[in-house]
């Protein structure tokens, strides 16, 4: 365990609640075992009800046309009620992308009775991931809020590079 953030006393104050380390992880205990179920900052709050983004993602994963495990659901309003999906899409034909978008919208609606405000269909290797390959929803949310996340219907694709800088590629040059 850690005693502090290196050279960051303000963040260190927010790190502890008395003797407890605030990790942001959510979990439960069953039969004397701890199960981690998600992260507090990733929770979708839709009309006051809380959903794990993984539940929406698993429901949507039954649909074909995108890379397995490369779909992220994320909320971006303080009070919730607004969420979007970002999907690393395999489909390049406009009619197939439209069908995929419609299927994702319907599946998300059946899951949480709310349609995503936006569904981003992006190219492979676009969504930010950890070194172990897990999706990073906070940077994805920031990209959305800053207008940096674009579907490739717009003619552009954002690529996430190893040094976490973002570069713009015109899809017409490559596809």
C-alpha positions as CSV (number, residue, x, y, z in Angstrom):
1,X,0.0,0.0,0.0
2,X,1.1,3.6,-0.4
3,X,1.5,6.3,2.1
4,X,1.1,9.3,-0.3
5,X,1.2,10.4,-3.9
6,X,4.7,11.4,-4.9
7,X,5.1,15.2,-4.5
8,X,1.4,15.7,-4.5
9,X,0.0,16.5,-1.0
10,X,-3.4,17.7,-2.2
11,X,-4.1,14.5,-4.0
12,X,-2.8,12.6,-1.0
13,X,-5.5,14.2,1.2
14,X,-8.2,12.9,-1.1
15,X,-6.6,9.5,-1.2
16,X,-7.4,8.5,2.3
17,X,-10.6,8.4,4.4
18,X,-9.1,8.0,7.9
19,X,-7.2,4.7,7.8
20,X,-9.0,3.6,4.6
21,X,-7.5,3.9,1.1
22,X,-10.1,5.2,-1.4
23,X,-9.4,3.2,-4.5
24,X,-12.6,3.9,-6.4
25,X,-13.3,0.2,-6.7
26,X,-16.8,-1.2,-6.0
27,X,-17.4,-4.6,-4.7
28,X,-19.3,-6.9,-2.4
29,X,-18.5,-9.7,0.0
30,X,-20.1,-13.1,-0.4
31,X,-19.2,-16.2,1.7
32,X,-16.3,-14.3,3.2
33,X,-14.8,-13.5,-0.3
34,X,-14.4,-10.0,-1.8
35,X,-15.5,-9.6,-5.4
36,X,-14.6,-6.4,-7.3
37,X,-17.5,-5.4,-9.5
38,X,-16.4,-2.2,-11.1
39,X,-15.1,1.4,-10.7
40,X,-17.1,4.2,-9.1
41,X,-16.1,6.7,-11.7
42,X,-17.4,4.4,-14.5
43,X,-20.9,3.9,-13.3
44,X,-23.7,5.0,-15.6
45,X,-26.5,6.9,-13.8
46,X,-29.6,6.9,-16.0
47,X,-32.8,8.5,-14.5
48,X,-31.4,8.0,-11.0
49,X,-30.7,4.3,-11.5
50,X,-27.1,3.0,-11.5
51,X,-25.7,0.6,-14.2
52,X,-22.3,-0.9,-14.6
53,X,-21.1,0.0,-18.1
54,X,-19.9,-3.6,-18.5
55,X,-23.5,-4.8,-18.3
56,X,-24.4,-2.6,-21.3
57,X,-21.2,-3.7,-23.1
58,X,-21.9,-7.4,-22.6
59,X,-25.5,-7.1,-23.8
60,X,-24.3,-5.3,-26.9
61,X,-21.5,-7.8,-27.5
62,X,-24.1,-10.2,-28.9
63,X,-24.2,-8.1,-32.0
64,X,-21.7,-8.7,-34.8
65,X,-19.7,-6.1,-36.8
66,X,-17.2,-4.9,-34.2
67,X,-14.1,-6.2,-32.5
68,X,-15.0,-8.3,-29.4
69,X,-14.2,-6.4,-26.2
70,X,-13.8,-3.1,-28.0
71,X,-17.0,-1.4,-27.1
72,X,-17.2,1.1,-24.3
73,X,-20.2,2.6,-22.6
74,X,-19.6,5.9,-20.8
75,X,-21.5,8.6,-19.0
76,X,-20.4,12.2,-19.1
77,X,-22.9,14.4,-17.3
78,X,-22.4,15.0,-13.6
79,X,-26.0,14.0,-12.9
80,X,-25.9,11.2,-15.5
81,X,-28.8,10.6,-17.9
82,X,-26.5,11.0,-20.9
83,X,-24.3,8.2,-22.1
84,X,-22.6,7.2,-25.3
85,X,-21.1,4.2,-26.9
86,X,-17.7,4.0,-28.6
87,X,-17.1,0.9,-30.8
88,X,-14.1,-0.3,-32.7
89,X,-16.0,-1.1,-35.9
90,X,-15.0,-3.7,-38.5
91,X,-17.7,-2.6,-41.0
92,X,-16.7,-0.1,-43.7
93,X,-19.8,-0.1,-45.9
94,X,-22.2,2.7,-44.9
95,X,-25.3,0.5,-44.9
96,X,-23.6,-2.0,-42.6
97,X,-22.4,0.7,-40.2
98,X,-26.0,2.1,-40.1
99,X,-27.4,-1.3,-39.3
100,X,-24.7,-1.8,-36.6
101,X,-25.5,1.6,-35.1
102,X,-29.3,0.8,-35.1
103,X,-28.7,-2.6,-33.5
104,X,-26.5,-1.1,-30.8
105,X,-29.0,1.6,-30.0
106,X,-31.9,-0.9,-29.7
107,X,-29.8,-3.3,-27.5
108,X,-28.8,-0.5,-25.2
109,X,-32.4,0.8,-25.0
110,X,-33.7,-2.7,-24.1
111,X,-31.0,-2.9,-21.4
112,X,-31.5,0.4,-19.6
113,X,-34.5,2.1,-21.3
114,X,-32.4,5.0,-22.6
115,X,-30.9,5.4,-26.0
116,X,-27.3,6.5,-26.2
117,X,-26.9,10.1,-27.2
118,X,-24.1,9.3,-29.5
119,X,-22.7,6.0,-30.9
120,X,-19.1,6.5,-32.2
121,X,-18.0,3.9,-34.8
122,X,-14.3,4.2,-34.8
123,X,-11.4,2.3,-36.4
124,X,-9.4,-0.5,-34.8
125,X,-6.8,0.5,-32.1
126,X,-8.6,3.8,-31.6
127,X,-10.1,3.4,-28.1
128,X,-7.7,4.2,-25.2
129,X,-6.6,1.1,-23.3
130,X,-4.4,0.2,-20.3
131,X,-1.1,-1.6,-20.8
132,X,-3.1,-4.8,-20.0
133,X,-5.7,-4.1,-22.7
134,X,-8.6,-2.9,-20.6
135,X,-10.6,0.0,-21.9
136,X,-9.9,3.4,-20.3
137,X,-13.3,5.2,-20.0
138,X,-12.1,8.4,-18.3
139,X,-9.8,9.4,-21.3
140,X,-12.6,8.3,-23.6
141,X,-15.1,10.6,-21.8
142,X,-12.6,13.5,-22.0
143,X,-12.1,12.9,-25.7
144,X,-15.9,13.0,-26.1
145,X,-16.2,16.2,-24.1
146,X,-13.4,17.9,-25.9
147,X,-14.9,17.0,-29.3
148,X,-11.8,14.8,-30.1
149,X,-13.7,11.6,-30.7
150,X,-15.1,11.2,-34.2
151,X,-16.9,8.4,-36.0
152,X,-15.4,7.5,-39.3
153,X,-18.6,8.6,-41.1
154,X,-17.1,12.1,-40.7
155,X,-14.2,11.1,-42.9
156,X,-11.7,11.1,-40.1
157,X,-10.4,8.7,-37.5
158,X,-8.7,9.6,-34.2
159,X,-5.9,7.3,-33.3
160,X,-4.6,6.7,-29.8
161,X,-0.8,6.4,-29.8
162,X,1.4,4.7,-27.2
163,X,2.6,8.1,-25.8
164,X,-1.1,9.1,-25.3
165,X,-1.0,11.8,-27.9
166,X,-3.7,11.9,-30.5
167,X,-3.3,12.2,-34.3
168,X,-5.8,12.8,-37.0
169,X,-5.8,10.5,-40.0
170,X,-8.0,11.0,-43.1
171,X,-9.7,7.7,-43.8
172,X,-10.0,8.4,-47.5
173,X,-6.2,8.1,-47.9
174,X,-6.1,4.6,-46.3
175,X,-9.4,2.9,-47.2
